[in-house]
Amino acid sequence: MRTEIVINVGIHETRIAILEDGQVMEILVERPEHERMVGNIYKGVVRSVMP
C-alpha cells in the first residue's frame, strides 16, 4: 500500500489530502480564522516497522 500526502496552500485556506494507492482517504481544510487542526509535517521514509 502506498500512502501519499498532498498539500495545497492558498491565501484563504490550506488543504491536505491523504491518499492510499491513489485513492483519497481523508481531506483536511484549515482556514486562518479557525484554530489549527494539524501540527508540523515531516517527510521521511519508513525503513522498518516494529511490532
C-alpha distance matrix in Angstrom:
0.0 3.8 6.5 10.0 13.5 16.2 19.8 23.0 26.3 29.5 33.0 32.8 29.2 25.8 22.7 19.2 16.2 12.7 10.1 6.6 6.0 9.7 10.9 13.0 12.5 15.5 18.4 21.0 24.4 26.9 30.6 33.1 35.6 33.2 32.1 28.9 25.8 23.6 24.6 23.7 20.4 19.5 17.2 16.0 13.8 12.7 14.4 14.7 14.1 17.3 18.0
3.8 0.0 3.8 6.7 10.4 13.0 16.6 19.8 23.1 26.3 29.9 30.0 26.5 23.0 20.1 16.6 13.8 10.6 8.1 5.6 5.1 7.9 10.0 11.8 12.0 14.4 16.8 19.2 22.3 24.7 28.2 30.6 33.3 31.2 30.2 26.8 24.0 21.6 22.4 21.2 17.7 16.7 14.2 13.4 11.6 11.6 13.8 15.0 14.8 18.4 19.7
6.5 3.8 0.0 3.8 7.0 10.1 13.4 16.8 19.9 23.2 26.7 26.6 23.1 19.5 16.7 13.1 10.5 7.1 5.6 4.5 6.4 7.9 9.2 9.8 9.6 11.3 13.5 15.6 18.8 21.0 24.6 27.0 29.6 27.4 26.4 23.0 20.2 17.9 18.8 17.8 14.4 13.9 11.9 11.9 11.1 11.3 14.3 15.5 15.0 18.4 19.7
10.0 6.7 3.8 0.0 3.8 6.5 9.9 13.3 16.4 19.8 23.3 23.5 20.1 16.5 13.8 10.4 8.2 5.9 5.1 6.4 8.1 7.8 9.5 9.3 10.1 10.9 12.0 13.8 16.5 18.6 22.0 24.3 27.2 25.4 24.6 21.2 18.8 16.3 17.2 16.0 12.4 12.3 10.2 11.3 11.5 12.8 16.1 17.8 17.6 21.1 22.7
13.5 10.4 7.0 3.8 0.0 3.8 6.5 10.1 13.0 16.5 19.9 20.0 16.5 12.9 10.4 7.0 5.8 4.7 6.3 9.0 11.3 10.3 11.2 9.7 10.2 9.7 9.8 10.8 13.3 15.0 18.4 20.5 23.5 21.8 21.0 17.6 15.4 13.0 14.1 13.0 9.6 10.4 9.3 11.5 12.9 14.4 18.0 19.7 19.4 22.5 24.1
16.2 13.0 10.1 6.5 3.8 0.0 3.8 6.8 10.1 13.3 17.0 17.3 14.1 10.7 8.2 5.7 5.1 6.5 7.8 11.2 12.9 10.8 11.7 9.9 11.5 10.6 9.5 10.4 11.9 13.8 16.7 19.0 22.1 20.9 20.8 17.5 15.9 14.0 15.2 14.2 11.2 12.5 11.5 14.2 15.9 17.9 21.3 23.3 23.1 26.3 28.0
19.8 16.6 13.4 9.9 6.5 3.8 0.0 3.8 6.5 10.0 13.4 13.9 10.8 7.3 5.8 4.5 6.5 8.9 11.1 14.7 16.7 14.5 15.0 12.6 13.9 12.0 9.9 9.5 10.0 11.1 13.6 15.5 18.8 18.0 18.0 14.9 13.9 12.2 13.3 12.5 10.1 12.2 12.1 15.4 17.8 20.0 23.5 25.5 25.3 28.3 30.0
23.0 19.8 16.8 13.3 10.1 6.8 3.8 0.0 3.8 6.6 10.3 11.1 8.5 5.8 5.1 6.4 8.7 11.9 13.8 17.5 19.2 16.5 16.9 14.4 16.1 14.0 11.1 10.5 9.6 10.6 12.2 14.1 17.4 17.3 18.0 15.4 15.1 14.1 15.5 14.9 13.1 15.4 15.5 19.0 21.4 23.7 27.2 29.3 29.1 32.1 33.7
26.3 23.1 19.9 16.4 13.0 10.1 6.5 3.8 0.0 3.8 7.0 8.3 6.4 4.4 6.3 8.6 11.7 14.8 17.2 20.9 22.9 20.3 20.5 17.8 19.1 16.6 13.4 11.7 9.9 9.5 10.2 11.3 14.8 15.3 16.1 13.8 14.5 13.6 14.7 14.2 13.3 16.0 16.8 20.5 23.3 25.7 29.2 31.3 31.1 33.9 35.7
29.5 26.3 23.2 19.8 16.5 13.3 10.0 6.6 3.8 0.0 3.8 5.6 5.3 5.9 8.2 11.3 14.3 17.8 20.0 23.8 25.6 22.8 22.7 19.9 21.5 18.8 15.3 13.6 10.9 10.2 9.6 10.6 13.7 15.0 16.7 15.1 16.2 16.2 17.5 17.4 16.9 19.7 20.6 24.2 27.1 29.5 33.0 35.1 34.8 37.6 39.2
33.0 29.9 26.7 23.3 19.9 17.0 13.4 10.3 7.0 3.8 0.0 3.8 6.0 8.1 11.1 14.4 17.6 21.0 23.6 27.3 29.3 26.5 26.3 23.3 24.6 21.7 18.0 15.9 12.6 11.1 9.2 9.1 11.9 14.1 16.1 15.2 17.1 17.5 18.6 18.9 19.1 22.0 23.3 27.0 30.1 32.5 36.0 38.0 37.7 40.3 41.9
32.8 30.0 26.6 23.5 20.0 17.3 13.9 11.1 8.3 5.6 3.8 0.0 3.8 7.3 10.1 13.7 16.8 20.3 23.1 26.8 29.1 26.3 25.6 22.3 23.3 20.1 16.3 13.9 10.3 8.8 6.2 6.9 9.1 11.2 13.7 13.4 15.2 16.3 18.0 19.0 19.4 22.8 24.3 28.0 30.9 32.9 36.6 38.3 37.6 40.0 41.3
29.2 26.5 23.1 20.1 16.5 14.1 10.8 8.5 6.4 5.3 6.0 3.8 0.0 3.8 6.5 10.0 13.2 16.7 19.5 23.2 25.7 23.1 22.3 18.9 19.7 16.4 12.7 10.2 6.8 5.5 4.5 6.7 9.4 10.1 12.1 11.1 12.1 13.1 15.2 16.2 16.4 19.8 21.3 24.9 27.7 29.5 33.3 34.8 34.0 36.4 37.6
25.8 23.0 19.5 16.5 12.9 10.7 7.3 5.8 4.4 5.9 8.1 7.3 3.8 0.0 3.8 6.7 10.2 13.4 16.4 20.1 22.6 20.2 19.7 16.4 17.1 14.0 10.6 8.1 5.8 5.1 6.5 8.6 11.7 11.5 12.5 10.3 10.7 10.7 12.6 13.3 12.9 16.2 17.6 21.2 23.9 25.8 29.5 31.1 30.4 32.9 34.2
22.7 20.1 16.7 13.8 10.4 8.2 5.8 5.1 6.3 8.2 11.1 10.1 6.5 3.8 0.0 3.8 6.7 10.2 13.0 16.7 19.2 16.8 16.0 12.7 13.6 10.7 7.2 5.8 4.6 6.4 8.9 11.8 14.4 13.6 14.4 12.1 11.2 11.1 13.6 14.2 13.1 16.1 16.9 20.2 22.6 24.2 27.9 29.4 28.6 31.2 32.4
19.2 16.6 13.1 10.4 7.0 5.7 4.5 6.4 8.6 11.3 14.4 13.7 10.0 6.7 3.8 0.0 3.8 6.8 9.9 13.5 16.2 14.2 13.6 10.4 10.9 8.2 5.7 5.0 6.4 8.4 11.7 14.3 17.0 15.5 15.5 12.6 10.9 9.8 12.2 12.5 10.7 13.5 14.0 17.1 19.2 20.6 24.3 25.7 24.8 27.5 28.7
16.2 13.8 10.5 8.2 5.8 5.1 6.5 8.7 11.7 14.3 17.6 16.8 13.2 10.2 6.7 3.8 0.0 3.8 6.3 10.0 12.7 10.7 9.8 6.7 7.6 5.8 4.5 6.4 8.8 11.6 14.9 17.9 20.3 18.6 18.6 15.8 13.5 12.5 14.9 15.1 12.7 14.8 14.6 17.1 18.5 19.6 23.2 24.5 23.5 26.4 27.4
12.7 10.6 7.1 5.9 4.7 6.5 8.9 11.9 14.8 17.8 21.0 20.3 16.7 13.4 10.2 6.8 3.8 0.0 3.8 6.9 10.1 9.1 8.4 5.9 5.7 5.2 6.4 8.6 11.8 14.4 17.9 20.7 23.1 20.9 20.4 17.4 14.6 13.1 15.1 15.2 12.5 13.9 13.4 15.2 16.0 16.6 20.2 21.1 20.0 22.9 23.8
10.1 8.1 5.6 5.1 6.3 7.8 11.1 13.8 17.2 20.0 23.6 23.1 19.5 16.4 13.0 9.9 6.3 3.8 0.0 3.8 6.4 5.5 5.1 4.4 5.4 7.2 9.0 11.9 14.9 17.8 21.2 24.1 26.5 24.5 24.2 21.2 18.3 16.8 18.7 18.5 15.4 16.2 14.8 16.0 16.1 16.6 19.8 20.9 20.0 23.2 24.0
6.6 5.6 4.5 6.4 9.0 11.2 14.7 17.5 20.9 23.8 27.3 26.8 23.2 20.1 16.7 13.5 10.0 6.9 3.8 0.0 3.8 5.3 5.3 6.5 6.5 9.4 12.1 15.1 18.3 21.2 24.7 27.6 29.8 27.6 27.0 24.0 21.0 19.3 21.0 20.6 17.5 17.7 16.0 16.3 15.5 15.4 18.2 18.9 17.9 21.1 21.7
6.0 5.1 6.4 8.1 11.3 12.9 16.7 19.2 22.9 25.6 29.3 29.1 25.7 22.6 19.2 16.2 12.7 10.1 6.4 3.8 0.0 3.8 5.6 8.5 9.6 12.8 15.1 18.3 21.3 24.2 27.6 30.5 32.9 30.9 30.5 27.4 24.5 22.8 24.3 23.6 20.2 20.0 17.7 17.7 16.4 16.5 18.8 19.8 19.3 22.6 23.4
9.7 7.9 7.9 7.8 10.3 10.8 14.5 16.5 20.3 22.8 26.5 26.3 23.1 20.2 16.8 14.2 10.7 9.1 5.5 5.3 3.8 0.0 3.8 6.6 9.1 11.8 13.4 16.6 19.2 22.3 25.4 28.4 30.9 29.2 29.2 26.3 23.6 22.1 23.9 23.2 19.9 20.1 18.0 18.7 18.0 18.8 21.4 22.7 22.3 25.7 26.6
10.9 10.0 9.2 9.5 11.2 11.7 15.0 16.9 20.5 22.7 26.3 25.6 22.3 19.7 16.0 13.6 9.8 8.4 5.1 5.3 5.6 3.8 0.0 3.8 6.3 9.3 11.3 14.9 17.6 20.9 24.1 27.4 29.5 27.6 27.7 25.1 22.2 21.2 23.5 23.5 20.5 21.2 19.7 20.6 20.2 20.5 23.3 24.2 23.2 26.3 26.7
13.0 11.8 9.8 9.3 9.7 9.9 12.6 14.4 17.8 19.9 23.3 22.3 18.9 16.4 12.7 10.4 6.7 5.9 4.4 6.5 8.5 6.6 3.8 0.0 3.8 5.9 7.5 11.2 13.9 17.3 20.5 23.8 25.8 23.8 24.0 21.6 18.7 18.0 20.6 21.0 18.3 19.7 18.8 20.2 20.4 20.9 24.1 24.9 23.6 26.6 26.9
12.5 12.0 9.6 10.1 10.2 11.5 13.9 16.1 19.1 21.5 24.6 23.3 19.7 17.1 13.6 10.9 7.6 5.7 5.4 6.5 9.6 9.1 6.3 3.8 0.0 3.8 7.1 10.5 13.8 17.0 20.5 23.7 25.4 23.0 22.8 20.4 17.1 16.5 19.2 20.0 17.6 19.1 18.6 19.9 20.0 19.8 23.1 23.4 21.6 24.3 24.3
15.5 14.4 11.3 10.9 9.7 10.6 12.0 14.0 16.6 18.8 21.7 20.1 16.4 14.0 10.7 8.2 5.8 5.2 7.2 9.4 12.8 11.8 9.3 5.9 3.8 0.0 3.8 6.8 10.2 13.3 16.8 20.1 21.7 19.2 19.0 16.7 13.5 13.3 16.3 17.5 15.6 17.7 17.9 19.7 20.6 20.6 24.2 24.5 22.7 25.2 25.3
18.4 16.8 13.5 12.0 9.8 9.5 9.9 11.1 13.4 15.3 18.0 16.3 12.7 10.6 7.2 5.7 4.5 6.4 9.0 12.1 15.1 13.4 11.3 7.5 7.1 3.8 0.0 3.8 6.7 10.1 13.4 16.8 18.5 16.4 16.7 14.5 11.8 12.1 15.3 16.5 15.0 17.6 18.1 20.5 21.9 22.5 26.2 26.9 25.4 27.9 28.4
21.0 19.2 15.6 13.8 10.8 10.4 9.5 10.5 11.7 13.6 15.9 13.9 10.2 8.1 5.8 5.0 6.4 8.6 11.9 15.1 18.3 16.6 14.9 11.2 10.5 6.8 3.8 0.0 3.8 6.6 10.1 13.3 15.0 12.8 12.9 10.8 8.3 8.9 12.4 14.1 13.3 16.5 17.7 20.5 22.4 23.2 26.9 27.7 26.2 28.4 29.0
24.4 22.3 18.8 16.5 13.3 11.9 10.0 9.6 9.9 10.9 12.6 10.3 6.8 5.8 4.6 6.4 8.8 11.8 14.9 18.3 21.3 19.2 17.6 13.9 13.8 10.2 6.7 3.8 0.0 3.8 6.7 10.2 11.9 10.3 11.4 9.8 8.6 10.0 13.3 15.1 14.8 18.2 19.7 22.8 25.1 26.2 30.0 30.9 29.6 31.9 32.6
26.9 24.7 21.0 18.6 15.0 13.8 11.1 10.6 9.5 10.2 11.1 8.8 5.5 5.1 6.4 8.4 11.6 14.4 17.8 21.2 24.2 22.3 20.9 17.3 17.0 13.3 10.1 6.6 3.8 0.0 3.8 6.7 8.7 7.2 8.2 6.7 6.9 8.6 11.4 13.5 14.1 17.8 19.8 23.1 25.8 27.0 30.8 31.8 30.6 32.6 33.5
30.6 28.2 24.6 22.0 18.4 16.7 13.6 12.2 10.2 9.6 9.2 6.2 4.5 6.5 8.9 11.7 14.9 17.9 21.2 24.7 27.6 25.4 24.1 20.5 20.5 16.8 13.4 10.1 6.7 3.8 0.0 3.8 5.6 5.7 8.0 8.0 9.5 11.5 13.9 15.9 16.9 20.6 22.7 26.2 29.1 30.5 34.2 35.4 34.2 36.2 37.1
33.1 30.6 27.0 24.3 20.5 19.0 15.5 14.1 11.3 10.6 9.1 6.9 6.7 8.6 11.8 14.3 17.9 20.7 24.1 27.6 30.5 28.4 27.4 23.8 23.7 20.1 16.8 13.3 10.2 6.7 3.8 0.0 3.8 5.4 7.4 7.8 10.7 12.4 13.9 15.7 17.4 21.0 23.4 27.0 30.2 31.7 35.4 36.6 35.6 37.5 38.6
35.6 33.3 29.6 27.2 23.5 22.1 18.8 17.4 14.8 13.7 11.9 9.1 9.4 11.7 14.4 17.0 20.3 23.1 26.5 29.8 32.9 30.9 29.5 25.8 25.4 21.7 18.5 15.0 11.9 8.7 5.6 3.8 0.0 3.8 6.9 9.1 11.8 14.4 16.1 18.5 20.4 24.1 26.7 30.2 33.3 34.5 38.3 39.2 37.9 39.6 40.4
33.2 31.2 27.4 25.4 21.8 20.9 18.0 17.3 15.3 15.0 14.1 11.2 10.1 11.5 13.6 15.5 18.6 20.9 24.5 27.6 30.9 29.2 27.6 23.8 23.0 19.2 16.4 12.8 10.3 7.2 5.7 5.4 3.8 0.0 3.8 6.4 8.6 11.7 13.9 16.8 18.7 22.5 25.2 28.4 31.4 32.3 36.0 36.7 35.1 36.6 37.2
32.1 30.2 26.4 24.6 21.0 20.8 18.0 18.0 16.1 16.7 16.1 13.7 12.1 12.5 14.4 15.5 18.6 20.4 24.2 27.0 30.5 29.2 27.7 24.0 22.8 19.0 16.7 12.9 11.4 8.2 8.0 7.4 6.9 3.8 0.0 3.8 6.5 9.3 11.1 14.3 16.7 20.4 23.4 26.4 29.4 30.1 33.7 34.2 32.6 33.9 34.6
28.9 26.8 23.0 21.2 17.6 17.5 14.9 15.4 13.8 15.1 15.2 13.4 11.1 10.3 12.1 12.6 15.8 17.4 21.2 24.0 27.4 26.3 25.1 21.6 20.4 16.7 14.5 10.8 9.8 6.7 8.0 7.8 9.1 6.4 3.8 0.0 3.8 5.7 7.5 10.6 12.9 16.6 19.6 22.6 25.6 26.4 30.1 30.7 29.3 30.8 31.6
25.8 24.0 20.2 18.8 15.4 15.9 13.9 15.1 14.5 16.2 17.1 15.2 12.1 10.7 11.2 10.9 13.5 14.6 18.3 21.0 24.5 23.6 22.2 18.7 17.1 13.5 11.8 8.3 8.6 6.9 9.5 10.7 11.8 8.6 6.5 3.8 0.0 3.8 7.1 10.4 12.0 15.6 18.4 21.1 23.8 24.2 27.9 28.3 26.6 28.0 28.7
23.6 21.6 17.9 16.3 13.0 14.0 12.2 14.1 13.6 16.2 17.5 16.3 13.1 10.7 11.1 9.8 12.5 13.1 16.8 19.3 22.8 22.1 21.2 18.0 16.5 13.3 12.1 8.9 10.0 8.6 11.5 12.4 14.4 11.7 9.3 5.7 3.8 0.0 3.8 6.9 8.3 11.8 14.7 17.5 20.2 20.8 24.5 25.1 23.6 25.3 26.3
24.6 22.4 18.8 17.2 14.1 15.2 13.3 15.5 14.7 17.5 18.6 18.0 15.2 12.6 13.6 12.2 14.9 15.1 18.7 21.0 24.3 23.9 23.5 20.6 19.2 16.3 15.3 12.4 13.3 11.4 13.9 13.9 16.1 13.9 11.1 7.5 7.1 3.8 0.0 3.8 6.6 9.8 13.2 15.9 19.0 19.7 23.2 23.9 22.9 24.4 25.8
23.7 21.2 17.8 16.0 13.0 14.2 12.5 14.9 14.2 17.4 18.9 19.0 16.2 13.3 14.2 12.5 15.1 15.2 18.5 20.6 23.6 23.2 23.5 21.0 20.0 17.5 16.5 14.1 15.1 13.5 15.9 15.7 18.5 16.8 14.3 10.6 10.4 6.9 3.8 0.0 3.8 6.6 10.1 13.0 16.4 17.6 21.0 22.2 21.7 23.5 25.4
20.4 17.7 14.4 12.4 9.6 11.2 10.1 13.1 13.3 16.9 19.1 19.4 16.4 12.9 13.1 10.7 12.7 12.5 15.4 17.5 20.2 19.9 20.5 18.3 17.6 15.6 15.0 13.3 14.8 14.1 16.9 17.4 20.4 18.7 16.7 12.9 12.0 8.3 6.6 3.8 0.0 3.8 6.8 9.9 13.3 14.8 18.3 19.9 19.6 21.9 24.0
19.5 16.7 13.9 12.3 10.4 12.5 12.2 15.4 16.0 19.7 22.0 22.8 19.8 16.2 16.1 13.5 14.8 13.9 16.2 17.7 20.0 20.1 21.2 19.7 19.1 17.7 17.6 16.5 18.2 17.8 20.6 21.0 24.1 22.5 20.4 16.6 15.6 11.8 9.8 6.6 3.8 0.0 3.8 6.5 10.1 12.0 15.2 17.1 17.4 19.8 22.4
17.2 14.2 11.9 10.2 9.3 11.5 12.1 15.5 16.8 20.6 23.3 24.3 21.3 17.6 16.9 14.0 14.6 13.4 14.8 16.0 17.7 18.0 19.7 18.8 18.6 17.9 18.1 17.7 19.7 19.8 22.7 23.4 26.7 25.2 23.4 19.6 18.4 14.7 13.2 10.1 6.8 3.8 0.0 3.8 7.2 10.0 13.1 15.6 16.4 19.3 22.1
16.0 13.4 11.9 11.3 11.5 14.2 15.4 19.0 20.5 24.2 27.0 28.0 24.9 21.2 20.2 17.1 17.1 15.2 16.0 16.3 17.7 18.7 20.6 20.2 19.9 19.7 20.5 20.5 22.8 23.1 26.2 27.0 30.2 28.4 26.4 22.6 21.1 17.5 15.9 13.0 9.9 6.5 3.8 0.0 3.8 6.6 9.4 12.1 13.5 16.5 19.6
13.8 11.6 11.1 11.5 12.9 15.9 17.8 21.4 23.3 27.1 30.1 30.9 27.7 23.9 22.6 19.2 18.5 16.0 16.1 15.5 16.4 18.0 20.2 20.4 20.0 20.6 21.9 22.4 25.1 25.8 29.1 30.2 33.3 31.4 29.4 25.6 23.8 20.2 19.0 16.4 13.3 10.1 7.2 3.8 0.0 3.8 6.2 9.3 11.1 14.5 17.6
12.7 11.6 11.3 12.8 14.4 17.9 20.0 23.7 25.7 29.5 32.5 32.9 29.5 25.8 24.2 20.6 19.6 16.6 16.6 15.4 16.5 18.8 20.5 20.9 19.8 20.6 22.5 23.2 26.2 27.0 30.5 31.7 34.5 32.3 30.1 26.4 24.2 20.8 19.7 17.6 14.8 12.0 10.0 6.6 3.8 0.0 3.8 5.8 7.3 10.7 13.9
14.4 13.8 14.3 16.1 18.0 21.3 23.5 27.2 29.2 33.0 36.0 36.6 33.3 29.5 27.9 24.3 23.2 20.2 19.8 18.2 18.8 21.4 23.3 24.1 23.1 24.2 26.2 26.9 30.0 30.8 34.2 35.4 38.3 36.0 33.7 30.1 27.9 24.5 23.2 21.0 18.3 15.2 13.1 9.4 6.2 3.8 0.0 3.8 7.1 10.1 13.6
14.7 15.0 15.5 17.8 19.7 23.3 25.5 29.3 31.3 35.1 38.0 38.3 34.8 31.1 29.4 25.7 24.5 21.1 20.9 18.9 19.8 22.7 24.2 24.9 23.4 24.5 26.9 27.7 30.9 31.8 35.4 36.6 39.2 36.7 34.2 30.7 28.3 25.1 23.9 22.2 19.9 17.1 15.6 12.1 9.3 5.8 3.8 0.0 3.8 6.5 9.9
14.1 14.8 15.0 17.6 19.4 23.1 25.3 29.1 31.1 34.8 37.7 37.6 34.0 30.4 28.6 24.8 23.5 20.0 20.0 17.9 19.3 22.3 23.2 23.6 21.6 22.7 25.4 26.2 29.6 30.6 34.2 35.6 37.9 35.1 32.6 29.3 26.6 23.6 22.9 21.7 19.6 17.4 16.4 13.5 11.1 7.3 7.1 3.8 0.0 3.8 6.7
17.3 18.4 18.4 21.1 22.5 26.3 28.3 32.1 33.9 37.6 40.3 40.0 36.4 32.9 31.2 27.5 26.4 22.9 23.2 21.1 22.6 25.7 26.3 26.6 24.3 25.2 27.9 28.4 31.9 32.6 36.2 37.5 39.6 36.6 33.9 30.8 28.0 25.3 24.4 23.5 21.9 19.8 19.3 16.5 14.5 10.7 10.1 6.5 3.8 0.0 3.8
18.0 19.7 19.7 22.7 24.1 28.0 30.0 33.7 35.7 39.2 41.9 41.3 37.6 34.2 32.4 28.7 27.4 23.8 24.0 21.7 23.4 26.6 26.7 26.9 24.3 25.3 28.4 29.0 32.6 33.5 37.1 38.6 40.4 37.2 34.6 31.6 28.7 26.3 25.8 25.4 24.0 22.4 22.1 19.6 17.6 13.9 13.6 9.9 6.7 3.8 0.0
